[in-house]
């Protein structure tokens, strides 16, 4: 009898390739869902992510404290450098701007004015610079343990806040030595610092994500921060600089709305008697709250969007 040939079998078509990776097999995906398997390191929902952060709040505070303690362990003066570093910076700026450029003549209480500006800007500057390395500088921890990666930039900002509080003790001594007396307005420093911390945290989260993919960004940021410092009125008064100048309106708005300058002005207004409300830009508290809200919320969401990609590749 003649034999009938069975039709040749064909292998299933391979999964299509997209962006250099094989597309997931629908059959395998269905099988995984049936048995309750989930993608390793998948990004949780935003509410769940916030909940996990809250569960690890003790880790965040402990990690921040450990960073502060370990930062100067090899130095003989130890934690004293937390106060000496910004004070020495202020001394250099006083020599250049206060003495050589004679800026002190046009600004009453110039030393309290300058030291306040240096301390407050340093808080933002260090939060941004260290935040840039929050992921790329802790890859061993990121790859070894499973935890919300936002713990790292948040703990870095908390560590910078702790360092600022040490410096504020020295600032209070300087204020008293130069004739400033404690008043009720000093209490305004607390909401100003709270808003600045929220702003710094948002900026740190943004820079942590950018720095995780582009390590060279950490080399560029010191130059950007130095330029930002000179545009923030740390060593001079922006309101006095603008008097009599016919600058484009957009330049005036950018200078007055500069978030670093806003938080510096609020602290000067709270702590220095000669720095009155006339030197504050219009709607300064609205600017401070707006920058804190926009940077804090947008920075957190932006960082969370890449949660599953940190430490890979």
Buried (B, 14 or more C-beta within 10 A) or exposed (E): EEEEEEEEEEEEEEEEEEEEEEEEEEEEEEEBEEEEEEEEEEBBEEEEBBEBBEEBEEBBBEBBBEBBEEBBEEEEEEBEBBBBBBBEBBBEBBEEBBEEEEBBEEBEBBBBBBBBBBBBBBBBBBBBBBBBBBBBBBEEBBEEEEBBBBBBBBBBBBBBBBBBEBBBEBBBEBBEEBEBEEEEEBEBBEBBBEBBBBBBBBBBBBBBBBBBEEEEBBEEBEEEBEEBBEEBBBBBBBBEEBEEEEEEEEEBEEBBBBBBBBBBBBBBBBBBBBBEEEBBBEEBBEBBBBBBBBBBEEBBEBBBEBBBBBBEE
